């Protein structure tokens, strides 16, 4: 990973694309819409995918929905 993260823990962000289930939510259908473009949330954790060294932001979009997002899927709210 090179350089600082684009976003910080606790920061409010907005989804800039529809976010669908990639299999992370077994109780939801594959490709089911989880978050609509424009929905806002708060970053509750920042991590790194070990194999690809890609930054992943855990964003709480509602009290029961936390979604892993890449930098190109969110923007400051």
NUROVEX-485250 format. One record per atom (N, C-alpha, C): residue number from 1; residue in three letters; atom name; x, y, z negated. Coordinates in Angstrom, 3 decimals. Each point is the difference from the previous one (the first is absolute). Layout:
BEGIN
<vexro pos="NUM" code="Ala" site="CA" c1="X" c2="Y" c3="Z"/>
...
//
This chain:
BEGIN
<vexro pos="1" code="Unk" site="N" c1="0.855" c2="-1.174" c3="0.000"/>
<vexro pos="1" code="Unk" site="CA" c1="-0.855" c2="1.174" c3="0.000"/>
<vexro pos="1" code="Unk" site="C" c1="0.893" c2="1.226" c3="0.000"/>
<vexro pos="2" code="Unk" site="N" c1="-0.305" c2="0.954" c3="0.835"/>
<vexro pos="2" code="Unk" site="CA" c1="0.840" c2="1.189" c3="0.061"/>
<vexro pos="2" code="Unk" site="C" c1="-0.798" c2="1.222" c3="-0.416"/>
<vexro pos="3" code="Unk" site="N" c1="0.588" c2="0.834" c3="-0.867"/>
<vexro pos="3" code="Unk" site="CA" c1="-0.624" c2="1.249" c3="-0.399"/>
<vexro pos="3" code="Unk" site="C" c1="-1.121" c2="-0.189" c3="-1.008"/>
<vexro pos="4" code="Unk" site="N" c1="-0.521" c2="1.146" c3="-0.472"/>
<vexro pos="4" code="Unk" site="CA" c1="-1.078" c2="-0.042" c3="-0.993"/>
<vexro pos="4" code="Unk" site="C" c1="-1.329" c2="-0.408" c3="0.640"/>
<vexro pos="5" code="Unk" site="N" c1="-0.915" c2="-0.435" c3="-0.851"/>
<vexro pos="5" code="Unk" site="CA" c1="-1.340" c2="-0.339" c3="0.473"/>
<vexro pos="5" code="Unk" site="C" c1="-0.722" c2="1.269" c3="0.443"/>
<vexro pos="6" code="Unk" site="N" c1="-0.870" c2="-0.139" c3="0.962"/>
<vexro pos="6" code="Unk" site="CA" c1="-0.753" c2="1.145" c3="0.519"/>
<vexro pos="6" code="Unk" site="C" c1="-1.035" c2="0.483" c3="-1.009"/>
<vexro pos="7" code="Unk" site="N" c1="-0.579" c2="-0.940" c3="-0.779"/>
<vexro pos="7" code="Unk" site="CA" c1="-1.056" c2="0.344" c3="-0.948"/>
<vexro pos="7" code="Unk" site="C" c1="0.385" c2="-0.463" c3="-1.401"/>
<vexro pos="8" code="Unk" site="N" c1="-0.642" c2="0.598" c3="-1.012"/>
<vexro pos="8" code="Unk" site="CA" c1="0.320" c2="-0.281" c3="-1.394"/>
<vexro pos="8" code="Unk" site="C" c1="-1.156" c2="-0.667" c3="-0.722"/>
<vexro pos="9" code="Unk" site="N" c1="0.352" c2="-0.741" c3="-1.035"/>
<vexro pos="9" code="Unk" site="CA" c1="-0.966" c2="-0.617" c3="-0.889"/>
<vexro pos="9" code="Unk" site="C" c1="-0.889" c2="1.102" c3="-0.576"/>
<vexro pos="10" code="Unk" site="N" c1="-1.312" c2="-0.218" c3="-0.003"/>
<vexro pos="10" code="Unk" site="CA" c1="-0.946" c2="0.980" c3="-0.527"/>
<vexro pos="10" code="Unk" site="C" c1="-0.501" c2="0.986" c3="1.037"/>
<vexro pos="11" code="Unk" site="N" c1="0.590" c2="0.004" c3="1.178"/>
<vexro pos="11" code="Unk" site="CA" c1="-0.390" c2="0.934" c3="1.053"/>
<vexro pos="11" code="Unk" site="C" c1="-1.325" c2="-0.411" c3="0.635"/>
<vexro pos="12" code="Unk" site="N" c1="-0.846" c2="0.988" c3="0.283"/>
<vexro pos="12" code="Unk" site="CA" c1="-1.251" c2="-0.233" c3="0.721"/>
<vexro pos="12" code="Unk" site="C" c1="0.307" c2="-0.079" c3="1.486"/>
<vexro pos="13" code="Unk" site="N" c1="-0.562" c2="-1.017" c3="0.653"/>
<vexro pos="13" code="Unk" site="CA" c1="0.232" c2="-0.204" c3="1.429"/>
<vexro pos="13" code="Unk" site="C" c1="-1.319" c2="-0.312" c3="0.704"/>
<vexro pos="14" code="Unk" site="N" c1="0.038" c2="0.095" c3="1.315"/>
<vexro pos="14" code="Unk" site="CA" c1="-1.154" c2="-0.280" c3="0.857"/>
<vexro pos="14" code="Unk" site="C" c1="0.403" c2="-1.044" c3="1.028"/>
<vexro pos="15" code="Unk" site="N" c1="-0.884" c2="-0.958" c3="0.264"/>
<vexro pos="15" code="Unk" site="CA" c1="0.249" c2="-0.997" c3="1.040"/>
<vexro pos="15" code="Unk" site="C" c1="-0.121" c2="0.690" c3="1.359"/>
<vexro pos="16" code="Unk" site="N" c1="0.990" c2="-0.200" c3="0.872"/>
<vexro pos="16" code="Unk" site="CA" c1="-0.057" c2="0.609" c3="1.329"/>
<vexro pos="16" code="Unk" site="C" c1="-0.363" c2="-1.030" c3="1.061"/>
<vexro pos="17" code="Unk" site="N" c1="-0.352" c2="-1.184" c3="-0.442"/>
<vexro pos="17" code="Unk" site="CA" c1="-0.489" c2="-1.062" c3="0.878"/>
<vexro pos="17" code="Unk" site="C" c1="-0.906" c2="-0.911" c3="-0.816"/>
<vexro pos="18" code="Unk" site="N" c1="-0.883" c2="-0.718" c3="0.662"/>
<vexro pos="18" code="Unk" site="CA" c1="-0.788" c2="-1.001" c3="-0.711"/>
<vexro pos="18" code="Unk" site="C" c1="0.945" c2="-1.085" c3="-0.513"/>
<vexro pos="19" code="Unk" site="N" c1="-0.211" c2="-0.426" c3="-1.241"/>
<vexro pos="19" code="Unk" site="CA" c1="0.819" c2="-1.056" c3="-0.597"/>
<vexro pos="19" code="Unk" site="C" c1="-0.869" c2="-1.235" c3="-0.168"/>
<vexro pos="20" code="Unk" site="N" c1="0.451" c2="-1.105" c3="0.576"/>
<vexro pos="20" code="Unk" site="CA" c1="-0.769" c2="-1.239" c3="-0.027"/>
<vexro pos="20" code="Unk" site="C" c1="0.724" c2="-1.079" c3="-0.791"/>
<vexro pos="21" code="Unk" site="N" c1="-0.734" c2="-1.021" c3="-0.375"/>
<vexro pos="21" code="Unk" site="CA" c1="0.546" c2="-1.105" c3="-0.773"/>
<vexro pos="21" code="Unk" site="C" c1="0.964" c2="-0.833" c3="0.856"/>
<vexro pos="22" code="Unk" site="N" c1="1.223" c2="-0.091" c3="-0.464"/>
<vexro pos="22" code="Unk" site="CA" c1="1.019" c2="-0.802" c3="0.700"/>
<vexro pos="22" code="Unk" site="C" c1="0.157" c2="-1.381" c3="-0.625"/>
<vexro pos="23" code="Unk" site="N" c1="-0.965" c2="-0.355" c3="-0.832"/>
<vexro pos="23" code="Unk" site="CA" c1="0.066" c2="-1.270" c3="-0.720"/>
<vexro pos="23" code="Unk" site="C" c1="0.347" c2="0.182" c3="-1.462"/>
<vexro pos="24" code="Unk" site="N" c1="0.304" c2="1.215" c3="-0.409"/>
<vexro pos="24" code="Unk" site="CA" c1="0.354" c2="0.287" c3="-1.388"/>
<vexro pos="24" code="Unk" site="C" c1="-1.181" c2="-0.135" c3="-0.943"/>
<vexro pos="25" code="Unk" site="N" c1="-1.221" c2="0.114" c3="0.537"/>
<vexro pos="25" code="Unk" site="CA" c1="-1.220" c2="-0.112" c3="-0.793"/>
<vexro pos="25" code="Unk" site="C" c1="-0.748" c2="-1.254" c3="0.426"/>
<vexro pos="26" code="Unk" site="N" c1="0.227" c2="-1.129" c3="-0.684"/>
<vexro pos="26" code="Unk" site="CA" c1="-0.615" c2="-1.262" c3="0.408"/>
<vexro pos="26" code="Unk" site="C" c1="-1.524" c2="-0.006" c3="-0.102"/>
<vexro pos="27" code="Unk" site="N" c1="-0.572" c2="0.904" c3="-0.807"/>
<vexro pos="27" code="Unk" site="CA" c1="-1.459" c2="0.055" c3="-0.139"/>
<vexro pos="27" code="Unk" site="C" c1="-0.663" c2="0.840" c3="1.087"/>
<vexro pos="28" code="Unk" site="N" c1="0.813" c2="0.554" c3="0.913"/>
<vexro pos="28" code="Unk" site="CA" c1="-0.519" c2="0.792" c3="1.117"/>
<vexro pos="28" code="Unk" site="C" c1="0.430" c2="-0.664" c3="1.309"/>
<vexro pos="29" code="Unk" site="N" c1="-0.775" c2="0.232" c3="1.039"/>
<vexro pos="29" code="Unk" site="CA" c1="0.307" c2="-0.585" c3="1.308"/>
<vexro pos="29" code="Unk" site="C" c1="1.282" c2="0.604" c3="0.573"/>
<vexro pos="30" code="Unk" site="N" c1="0.738" c2="-0.789" c3="0.771"/>
<vexro pos="30" code="Unk" site="CA" c1="1.166" c2="0.537" c3="0.699"/>
<vexro pos="30" code="Unk" site="C" c1="-0.460" c2="1.136" c3="0.893"/>
<vexro pos="31" code="Unk" site="N" c1="0.774" c2="1.072" c3="0.051"/>
<vexro pos="31" code="Unk" site="CA" c1="-0.276" c2="1.189" c3="0.803"/>
<vexro pos="31" code="Unk" site="C" c1="-1.216" c2="0.797" c3="-0.468"/>
<vexro pos="32" code="Unk" site="N" c1="-0.563" c2="-0.332" c3="-1.172"/>
<vexro pos="32" code="Unk" site="CA" c1="-1.109" c2="0.793" c3="-0.544"/>
<vexro pos="32" code="Unk" site="C" c1="0.507" c2="1.390" c3="-0.366"/>
<vexro pos="33" code="Unk" site="N" c1="-0.782" c2="1.021" c3="0.289"/>
<vexro pos="33" code="Unk" site="CA" c1="0.365" c2="1.379" c3="-0.320"/>
<vexro pos="33" code="Unk" site="C" c1="0.049" c2="0.186" c3="-1.515"/>
<vexro pos="34" code="Unk" site="N" c1="1.146" c2="0.466" c3="-0.494"/>
<vexro pos="34" code="Unk" site="CA" c1="0.164" c2="0.268" c3="-1.428"/>
<vexro pos="34" code="Unk" site="C" c1="-0.080" c2="1.497" c3="-0.289"/>
<vexro pos="35" code="Unk" site="N" c1="0.671" c2="0.789" c3="0.861"/>
<vexro pos="35" code="Unk" site="CA" c1="0.090" c2="1.446" c3="-0.193"/>
<vexro pos="35" code="Unk" site="C" c1="-0.211" c2="0.669" c3="1.349"/>
<vexro pos="36" code="Unk" site="N" c1="-0.874" c2="1.013" c3="0.037"/>
<vexro pos="36" code="Unk" site="CA" c1="-0.254" c2="0.729" c3="1.240"/>
<vexro pos="36" code="Unk" site="C" c1="0.985" c2="1.157" c3="0.148"/>
<vexro pos="37" code="Unk" site="N" c1="0.294" c2="0.362" c3="1.229"/>
<vexro pos="37" code="Unk" site="CA" c1="0.807" c2="1.183" c3="0.272"/>
<vexro pos="37" code="Unk" site="C" c1="-0.613" c2="1.181" c3="-0.742"/>
<vexro pos="38" code="Unk" site="N" c1="0.826" c2="0.733" c3="-0.730"/>
<vexro pos="38" code="Unk" site="CA" c1="-0.466" c2="1.163" c3="-0.750"/>
<vexro pos="38" code="Unk" site="C" c1="-0.263" c2="-0.273" c3="-1.459"/>
<vexro pos="39" code="Unk" site="N" c1="-0.141" c2="-1.265" c3="-0.403"/>
<vexro pos="39" code="Unk" site="CA" c1="-0.194" c2="-0.315" c3="-1.413"/>
<vexro pos="39" code="Unk" site="C" c1="1.239" c2="0.412" c3="-0.784"/>
<vexro pos="40" code="Unk" site="N" c1="-0.204" c2="0.498" c3="-1.224"/>
<vexro pos="40" code="Unk" site="CA" c1="1.120" c2="0.438" c3="-0.826"/>
<vexro pos="40" code="Unk" site="C" c1="0.213" c2="-0.941" c3="-1.174"/>
<vexro pos="41" code="Unk" site="N" c1="1.241" c2="-0.003" c3="-0.477"/>
<vexro pos="41" code="Unk" site="CA" c1="0.361" c2="-0.815" c3="-1.146"/>
<vexro pos="41" code="Unk" site="C" c1="1.238" c2="0.548" c3="-0.665"/>
<vexro pos="42" code="Unk" site="N" c1="0.492" c2="-0.726" c3="-0.974"/>
<vexro pos="42" code="Unk" site="CA" c1="1.186" c2="0.410" c3="-0.757"/>
<vexro pos="42" code="Unk" site="C" c1="1.024" c2="-1.123" c3="0.006"/>
<vexro pos="43" code="Unk" site="N" c1="1.248" c2="0.353" c3="0.249"/>
<vexro pos="43" code="Unk" site="CA" c1="1.079" c2="-0.983" c3="-0.032"/>
<vexro pos="43" code="Unk" site="C" c1="0.229" c2="-0.425" c3="-1.443"/>
<vexro pos="44" code="Unk" site="N" c1="-0.124" c2="-1.309" c3="-0.258"/>
<vexro pos="44" code="Unk" site="CA" c1="0.152" c2="-0.513" c3="-1.357"/>
<vexro pos="44" code="Unk" site="C" c1="1.291" c2="-0.795" c3="-0.173"/>
<vexro pos="45" code="Unk" site="N" c1="0.689" c2="-0.270" c3="1.100"/>
<vexro pos="45" code="Unk" site="CA" c1="1.291" c2="-0.685" c3="-0.079"/>
<vexro pos="45" code="Unk" site="C" c1="0.689" c2="0.121" c3="1.350"/>
<vexro pos="46" code="Unk" site="N" c1="1.313" c2="-0.043" c3="-0.032"/>
<vexro pos="46" code="Unk" site="CA" c1="0.799" c2="0.041" c3="1.223"/>
<vexro pos="46" code="Unk" site="C" c1="0.986" c2="-1.154" c3="-0.073"/>
<vexro pos="47" code="Unk" site="N" c1="0.053" c2="-0.792" c3="1.067"/>
<vexro pos="47" code="Unk" site="CA" c1="0.906" c2="-1.136" c3="0.027"/>
<vexro pos="47" code="Unk" site="C" c1="0.632" c2="-0.146" c3="1.367"/>
<vexro pos="48" code="Unk" site="N" c1="0.773" c2="-1.058" c3="0.145"/>
<vexro pos="48" code="Unk" site="CA" c1="0.690" c2="-0.264" c3="1.260"/>
<vexro pos="48" code="Unk" site="C" c1="-0.191" c2="-1.459" c3="0.371"/>
<vexro pos="49" code="Unk" site="N" c1="-0.384" c2="-0.236" c3="1.243"/>
<vexro pos="49" code="Unk" site="CA" c1="-0.076" c2="-1.367" c3="0.524"/>
<vexro pos="49" code="Unk" site="C" c1="1.431" c2="-0.507" c3="0.081"/>
<vexro pos="50" code="Unk" site="N" c1="0.295" c2="-1.093" c3="-0.666"/>
<vexro pos="50" code="Unk" site="CA" c1="1.370" c2="-0.469" c3="-0.159"/>
<vexro pos="50" code="Unk" site="C" c1="0.673" c2="-0.325" c3="1.335"/>
<vexro pos="51" code="Unk" site="N" c1="-0.671" c2="-0.754" c3="0.844"/>
<vexro pos="51" code="Unk" site="CA" c1="0.635" c2="-0.446" c3="1.243"/>
<vexro pos="51" code="Unk" site="C" c1="0.243" c2="1.136" c3="0.993"/>
<vexro pos="52" code="Unk" site="N" c1="-0.958" c2="0.928" c3="0.106"/>
<vexro pos="52" code="Unk" site="CA" c1="0.114" c2="1.055" c3="1.014"/>
<vexro pos="52" code="Unk" site="C" c1="0.465" c2="1.333" c3="-0.574"/>
<vexro pos="53" code="Unk" site="N" c1="0.083" c2="0.094" c3="-1.329"/>
<vexro pos="53" code="Unk" site="CA" c1="0.355" c2="1.237" c3="-0.692"/>
<vexro pos="53" code="Unk" site="C" c1="-0.930" c2="1.151" c3="0.371"/>
<vexro pos="54" code="Unk" site="N" c1="-1.267" c2="-0.332" c3="0.279"/>
<vexro pos="54" code="Unk" site="CA" c1="-1.012" c2="0.984" c3="0.327"/>
<vexro pos="54" code="Unk" site="C" c1="-0.669" c2="0.482" c3="-1.283"/>
<vexro pos="55" code="Unk" site="N" c1="-0.145" c2="1.317" c3="-0.144"/>
<vexro pos="55" code="Unk" site="CA" c1="-0.675" c2="0.557" c3="-1.169"/>
<vexro pos="55" code="Unk" site="C" c1="-1.493" c2="-0.292" c3="0.108"/>
<vexro pos="56" code="Unk" site="N" c1="-0.580" c2="-0.489" c3="-1.102"/>
<vexro pos="56" code="Unk" site="CA" c1="-1.437" c2="-0.278" c3="-0.074"/>
<vexro pos="56" code="Unk" site="C" c1="-0.558" c2="0.781" c3="-1.183"/>
<vexro pos="57" code="Unk" site="N" c1="-1.073" c2="0.744" c3="0.263"/>
<vexro pos="57" code="Unk" site="CA" c1="-0.671" c2="0.793" c3="-1.025"/>
<vexro pos="57" code="Unk" site="C" c1="-1.290" c2="-0.702" c3="-0.384"/>
<vexro pos="58" code="Unk" site="N" c1="-0.174" c2="-0.282" c3="-1.295"/>
<vexro pos="58" code="Unk" site="CA" c1="-1.270" c2="-0.544" c3="-0.477"/>
<vexro pos="58" code="Unk" site="C" c1="-0.896" c2="1.190" c3="-0.301"/>
<vexro pos="59" code="Unk" site="N" c1="-1.099" c2="0.086" c3="0.751"/>
<vexro pos="59" code="Unk" site="CA" c1="-0.909" c2="1.144" c3="-0.111"/>
<vexro pos="59" code="Unk" site="C" c1="-1.336" c2="-0.472" c3="-0.551"/>
<vexro pos="60" code="Unk" site="N" c1="-0.435" c2="0.642" c3="-1.089"/>
<vexro pos="60" code="Unk" site="CA" c1="-1.305" c2="-0.292" c3="-0.581"/>
<vexro pos="60" code="Unk" site="C" c1="-1.029" c2="0.901" c3="0.684"/>
<vexro pos="61" code="Unk" site="N" c1="-0.811" c2="-0.613" c3="0.858"/>
<vexro pos="61" code="Unk" site="CA" c1="-1.026" c2="0.745" c3="0.716"/>
<vexro pos="61" code="Unk" site="C" c1="-1.313" c2="0.028" c3="-0.763"/>
<vexro pos="62" code="Unk" site="N" c1="-0.209" c2="-0.944" c3="-0.886"/>
<vexro pos="62" code="Unk" site="CA" c1="-1.144" c2="-0.007" c3="-0.917"/>
<vexro pos="62" code="Unk" site="C" c1="0.420" c2="-0.827" c3="-1.206"/>
<vexro pos="63" code="Unk" site="N" c1="-0.834" c2="-0.017" c3="-1.020"/>
<vexro pos="63" code="Unk" site="CA" c1="0.395" c2="-0.690" c3="-1.228"/>
<vexro pos="63" code="Unk" site="C" c1="0.213" c2="-1.495" c3="0.204"/>
<vexro pos="64" code="Unk" site="N" c1="-0.553" c2="-0.573" c3="1.057"/>
<vexro pos="64" code="Unk" site="CA" c1="0.159" c2="-1.433" c3="0.235"/>
<vexro pos="64" code="Unk" site="C" c1="0.735" c2="-0.304" c3="1.290"/>
<vexro pos="65" code="Unk" site="N" c1="0.658" c2="0.997" c3="0.596"/>
<vexro pos="65" code="Unk" site="CA" c1="0.651" c2="-0.227" c3="1.278"/>
<vexro pos="65" code="Unk" site="C" c1="1.369" c2="0.675" c3="0.052"/>
<vexro pos="66" code="Unk" site="N" c1="1.038" c2="-0.809" c3="-0.094"/>
<vexro pos="66" code="Unk" site="CA" c1="1.377" c2="0.469" c3="0.143"/>
<vexro pos="66" code="Unk" site="C" c1="0.558" c2="-0.660" c3="1.252"/>
<vexro pos="67" code="Unk" site="N" c1="0.507" c2="0.812" c3="0.918"/>
<vexro pos="67" code="Unk" site="CA" c1="0.457" c2="-0.488" c3="1.297"/>
<vexro pos="67" code="Unk" site="C" c1="1.462" c2="0.373" c3="0.204"/>
<vexro pos="68" code="Unk" site="N" c1="0.796" c2="-0.941" c3="0.489"/>
<vexro pos="68" code="Unk" site="CA" c1="1.377" c2="0.284" c3="0.377"/>
<vexro pos="68" code="Unk" site="C" c1="0.016" c2="0.744" c3="1.331"/>
<vexro pos="69" code="Unk" site="N" c1="0.654" c2="1.159" c3="0.038"/>
<vexro pos="69" code="Unk" site="CA" c1="0.032" c2="0.838" c3="1.199"/>
<vexro pos="69" code="Unk" site="C" c1="1.430" c2="0.307" c3="0.408"/>
<vexro pos="70" code="Unk" site="N" c1="0.204" c2="0.105" c3="1.295"/>
<vexro pos="70" code="Unk" site="CA" c1="1.285" c2="0.435" c3="0.539"/>
<vexro pos="70" code="Unk" site="C" c1="-0.023" c2="1.508" c3="0.182"/>
<vexro pos="71" code="Unk" site="N" c1="1.184" c2="0.605" c3="0.129"/>
<vexro pos="71" code="Unk" site="CA" c1="0.087" c2="1.454" c3="0.119"/>
<vexro pos="71" code="Unk" site="C" c1="-0.799" c2="0.558" c3="1.166"/>
<vexro pos="72" code="Unk" site="N" c1="-0.108" c2="-0.751" c3="1.094"/>
<vexro pos="72" code="Unk" site="CA" c1="-0.713" c2="0.510" c3="1.171"/>
<vexro pos="72" code="Unk" site="C" c1="-1.503" c2="-0.240" c3="-0.063"/>
<vexro pos="73" code="Unk" site="N" c1="-0.507" c2="-0.497" c3="-1.142"/>
<vexro pos="73" code="Unk" site="CA" c1="-1.437" c2="-0.210" c3="-0.173"/>
<vexro pos="73" code="Unk" site="C" c1="-0.653" c2="1.018" c3="-0.918"/>
<vexro pos="74" code="Unk" site="N" c1="0.824" c2="0.850" c3="-0.655"/>
<vexro pos="74" code="Unk" site="CA" c1="-0.523" c2="0.988" c3="-0.944"/>
<vexro pos="74" code="Unk" site="C" c1="0.660" c2="1.351" c3="0.221"/>
<vexro pos="75" code="Unk" site="N" c1="-0.643" c2="1.051" c3="-0.552"/>
<vexro pos="75" code="Unk" site="CA" c1="0.551" c2="1.359" c3="0.012"/>
<vexro pos="75" code="Unk" site="C" c1="-0.432" c2="0.688" c3="-1.283"/>
<vexro pos="76" code="Unk" site="N" c1="0.671" c2="1.098" c3="-0.370"/>
<vexro pos="76" code="Unk" site="CA" c1="-0.429" c2="0.712" c3="-1.216"/>
<vexro pos="76" code="Unk" site="C" c1="-1.458" c2="0.468" c3="0.121"/>
<vexro pos="77" code="Unk" site="N" c1="-0.732" c2="-0.105" c3="-1.102"/>
<vexro pos="77" code="Unk" site="CA" c1="-1.418" c2="0.422" c3="-0.002"/>
<vexro pos="77" code="Unk" site="C" c1="-0.105" c2="1.468" c3="-0.358"/>
//
